[in-house]
């Protein structure tokens, strides 16, 4: 087996990423239909699929597939309501696009630890960006530092605290990322490809 074969990316087939993408879309649709009754707000595989998925999936799935697929299922479930509010929610899709583009640029350059550390960074950035946008847009928040801190912690009275959404995001992003990385290395071992090491020394400065 030559060096090129041993370093092939996760799965030469596009079927696994397509299946995972489809499962993520179905999960998104279910959560949208639950609306305010969703007991797991922000618990979703999307950041893991966008960033970690971009790191391990073959290049056949481009980074822009993830935000466009998310937007498509939102429109399919909510119809014109999604498009009507796009001016308020576009940052959500932009965050997933940025995460997927970043993950794509780091493919075969980072190890397990680096991937998990960066997906945590993606989660925190998503939380900070989207809640700052909410602070600017929602009249219930005072446009002061105290109001901004409220948007990042307790949220609007009568609704679950935003810190709860942050916790759910971190748990789901790390959990789904670990599952993707485990699947990558399991298949790599079975098919005798190069596994993702804990740390890639050449990528410490990436």
N, C-alpha and C positions, 0 to 999 in steps of 0.2 A: 504493500500500500504506500503510495507516495505522499509527500508532505501536503500537497494540495488537497488530496482526498481526506486526510486526517483532520483538516481544519475546516471542513465544509460547515456551513451554518446549519442551525437547527432545522431539520427536516427539509429535504429537497422538494417536498410536496407542499402545495399551498392549502391542502385540505384542512390540516389542523388549525392554522390561523383563521381560516374561514369559518370553521365550526365554532371556535372560541369567540370570534367576532359575532356570529349569529346568536350564541348563548348570551353574550353581553347585551345585544340588542333586545332579545326577548326579556331579559331581566329588567332592562330600562323601561320597556313597555309596561311590564307589570307594575313597577314602582310608580310610573306616571298615572296609571289608572287608579292606584291607591290614593293618590293625592295627599291631602293633609293627614289621612289616616295611616300613612306609612310609618311603622314603628322603628324603621332603620334608616332614618334620614341620613343621606350622604354615604351610606354603606353600599358601595358599588364597585365593580371591577374596572371602571373606565380609565382611571389614571394608571393602574397597573398595565392594562392593555395598551394604552397609548405610549407610556415610556418603556416599561420592561418588555412589552410585546415588540416594540420597535427594535430593542436590543437583540432579541433572540429569534425573531421571525425572519424568514427569507426576504430578500429585497423585492420579491414579487408583489408584496403589499407595501405600497408607498406610505409615507408618513401622513399624507393628507386624507387617506382612507378613513382614519379614525374619527376626526371631527365631522367629516361629511356624513359618515354613517350615523353618528349620534344625532346630527341635525335631521337626517332623513327619518329616523324612527320617531323623533319628537313631532315632526310634521305629520307623520302617519297616524299618531295617537291623538294629538291635540289639534290637528288641522291648522286653520288660519290663525288660531290663537298664538301658536309658536312664532309665526312670521310677524304678527302684530307686535309682539314683545321682543323681537330680535334686537331692536336698538338698545334694550336693557339687558339682554342676556348674551350678546355676542362675545363678551369677554370669556364666558364659560367655554365656548367652542375654540376661542383663540388660545386659551390655556392648554387645552388638550392638543391642539395643533403644535404649539411650542414644545410641549413635552415629547410628542412623537418625533418631531424634527430633531430634538436634542438626543433622544434615544437612538435614532438612526445614525447620527453623527458619531456615536460612541460604540457602535456595533463592532464586536471583536477587539475592543480597546480597553474594556473595564472588566473587573472580576465581580464575584458575587457580592462582596462587601461594598464595592463602589456602586453597584447597581442599586442595592437596598438603601444606601446612604442618599443617593440622588433621587430615588423615588420619594423618600421622606421630604427632601427639599422641594420636590414638585408638589407634594401635598400641602406643605406649609405655604408655599408661594400661591397656590390656588386659593387656599383659605384667606390669606392676606389680601389678595387682589379682589376676589369676589365679594368679600365682606366690606372692603373699602368702597367698592362700587355701590353696595347696598346702603352704606352710610351716606353716600352722596345723593342717592336717589330717593330714599325713604324719608318722608317728612317727619316721622316719629323720632328720628335721630337728630339731636342738636348738632349743628355744624361746628363743633368744638372738639378739642382733644378728648374731653370726657365723653362726648357723644361717639367719637370714633372708637374709644376703648369699650364703650357699651356694645357697639356693633361687633367687636371682636370677642366679647366675653358673654354677657348675659343676653344680648339681643333685645328684641322688642318684647315688652311685657305681655304675658298671655301666650307666648310661644316658647318652645324649648330653647334653652340657651345655645348660643352659637358654638360654645366650647364643646357641647355634646356632638355637634356635627363634625368638629375637628377631630374628636376622638374616633368617631365612626370612620372618618376618611383615612386616618392613619392606620387603623386596624385593618380596614379592607384593602388599602393600597399595599401594605406590607404582606398581608395574607395572600392576596392574589399574586403578588410578585414572587413570593416564595414558591407558590404552586407552579408558576411558569418556569422559574429557574430549576426547580426539581424535575419538571417534565423535560426540560432541555437536557440536563445532565444525565437523566435516566436513559433517554433515547440515545444520547451520545455514547454512553457506555455500552448499550446493547448493540449499536451499529458501528462501534469502534471509531467514532469521531473524536475530535478534541473536545474535552469538557471545559466548562467555564471554571477557572481556578478561583480560589477565595480572593486573591489579589493578583492583578496584573501589574508587575513592577514597572513596565514600560509606560503604563497609563496613569501612574501616580500623580503626574502633573496635569492630567487632562481636566 
